[in-house]
Amino acid sequence: MKKTAIILTSILLFSAFTSCSKKETIESLKEVKQFDIPYGNFEEQISVGDLNSVGTVRKGIAMRDGFFYVIDGESEKIMELISYGDLLSLYYYEDSQTADLINKSERVPECSHKTIGLQFDYPGQIAVDSNKTIYATGTFIKKQQELGPDGLLYCQGVLKFDRDGTNMDYIGQQGPGGKPFPLIKDIYITQSDELVVVSNSNDGFIVYWIGRNGFPKYTVNINSGNIPKFKNPDIKNEIYSTISNVIPSQTDYKLYVYVDYYTTFVDDDSMVQSGVNYLQSLLYPLDCNKETYEDSVSIPPYEESVVVDYSKLTYRIPYDFMGVTANGWKYFIIKNQDGFNIEMIQDESQKILRRHLDVNQQNNLYYDMYLSPEGIITALYLDKDTARVVWYRTDSLIDAILNN
C-alpha cells in the first residue's frame, strides 16, 4: 500500500494550546535505515522543489523483494536501487530535464547502472510484479484526454514495461491501448500479478481489475449511493458517509471498502446545527464476483485525551486505511506529533496490534509509505538535509506474536 502525505490533524493544533495531555502508551517499532538519497538534479539524486507550492508533491516509493523503486515526478524519472542505495536502473522521460543532463554528461565505461529512456510525461504511482515488470501511471497528452458524460476527465494510463525498458505498453480501461482512466488514486499488484487501478470519481471510486493478459476482469463503481447504510435506531440526526479508501485483496477477488460515518451535531440551547460528530469507521469486503458486500469490521479510532481548565476532553479520529497483506492483516495509520500510530487488524482471528513509528516531524518535510504483501512498511522521508529510505519489519513482529 502506498500513501501520500497525511495532513496533520486538528488535534495537534488543539493540543498546542492545552496545559497537558494524556494518551495511551504504545510500544515503538524500530526503524531500520536502508540508505540516504542526496538532493540534486543528477542521476543518483532526488530533486526538491518548493514543497509549500500549490499542487501534489510527486514523490513516492515501492519495494519488491529487497529492490526499491523511488519516484521523482518533478525530474520525471524512476530510480531502481538495492538496499545499500546503489542505483541499478534509471528510467526517465525522453523529453525531460533529466534526459538533457544524461545526454550532456560523459558516462564512464565502468558506470554500474543502466539509463533507459521511456515515453511518459511523468511517473506517478508505481507497482512491481513478481517478474519485476514495472507499472507506472502517466498522464496522456491533452488531445488524447476525454471529458466523460459524468463530468470526469479521463486522462491517465498505466505504462507497463520490463526492467530493460522493453515490451512497453499503455494499459487503459479496455486493456492495452484502451481509453484513459479517470484520475488514478493508486495502483496495486496482487499475488497473481494482476493489476488493480483505483480511480477517483465524483462521489467515490471506480476500480478496474486487470488480468495478467492485460484485459479487464471487473469494473466496479463504488459511491455513496451503493455502499451499506449505517444503522443505529438511537441516532435521530442525519448520518453522512465518506468513502476514505478502497484497496484490493492480495489473494481473492475482493475489494476492501473503508467508510467513515458522521452525524450532524445540534446545539441543545439554540437547536441549530453547529457541526458534525464522528460515529464509526467500518471496513466492508466487497465480493467482485457476486457484487455483494460481506459483513463489516469495525475499526477502532485513534483516541487522544487532553485537559483544558481541569476538564478532560477525548477526541476520536479515524485512521487512514493503509493496505492489506497477503495473510489478511489490515493496516491503518495516523500521523501525530512525534510520528505515526499503526493499527494492524486481522478480523478472522480478531487480533489487533498497535505500534508507534518514531519520526521527527519538525525535521520531516514530506513522506510516502508503501506496504508490501509480506507486511514490511517502507518509507521515503524527505528531511531538511537529505532524503532517506527506511523500513519497519511489522512482518517479523506479527510472526513473533503469533508464534508465541
Beta strands, then each sheet from edge to edge (+ up, - down):
strand 1: 2-3
strand 2: 20-22
strand 3: 32-37
strand 4: 59-64
strand 5: 67-72
strand 6: 77-81
strand 7: 87-93
strand 8: 114-118
strand 9: 126-128
strand 10: 134-139
strand 11: 146-147
strand 12: 153-161
strand 13: 169-172
strand 14: 175-176
strand 15: 181-182
strand 16: 184-189
strand 17: 195-200
strand 18: 204-210
strand 19: 216-223
strand 20: 239-248
strand 21: 254-266
strand 22: 273-287
strand 23: 292-293
strand 24: 297-298
strand 25: 302-308
strand 26: 311-317
strand 27: 320-324
strand 28: 330-336
strand 29: 339-346
strand 30: 351-358
strand 31: 364-371
strand 32: 377-383
strand 33: 387-392
sheet 1: 1+ 31- 32+ 33- 3+
sheet 2: 2+ 25- 26+
sheet 3: 4+ 5- 6+ 7- 8-
sheet 4: 9+ 10- 12+ 11-
sheet 5: 9+ 10- 12+ 13- 14+
sheet 6: 9+ 10- 12+ 15-
sheet 7: 16+ 17- 18+ 19-
sheet 8: 20+ 21- 22+ 23-
sheet 9: 20+ 21- 22+ 24-
sheet 10: 27+ 28- 29+ 30-
end
